[in-house]
Amino acid sequence: MSTYYYVAASEAFLTAEEPLEEVLKERARYYAEQGKSIDFWLLRRPAFLNSAELQATAQAVPRPAAAVVSTDSKFIEFMKLRLEYVLKGSFEAPSASITDPLATDPLATEP
């Protein structure tokens, strides 16, 4: 089981209002230069927000949602400071309620 860290917000905020693509491209370039494997992902409508264990906090995220997920807690802390208006959290996966930490739910529109 691994710990995954995330920042989540509305899909519109993370994909249209913020220059997130530029930040993620720069991070990917840096990882390539360092020979490091990618450990972060941008998920549109992440399924983990629908899990029972995150239900209480995930209700604060407008739907449809998006999230940046990583196994690097420092990167997610940076993203929280950079983006400001996002929910930050973590979860363990795989688990009974989150079998795939990177799964998406294309039908998820309501909290």
ABEGO torsion letter per residue (X at the ends): XBBBBBBBBBAAAAAAABBAAAAAAAAAAAAAAAGBBBABBBBBGBAAAABAAAAAAAAABBOBBBBBBBABAAAAAAAAAAAGBBBBBBBBOBBAABABAABBBAABABX
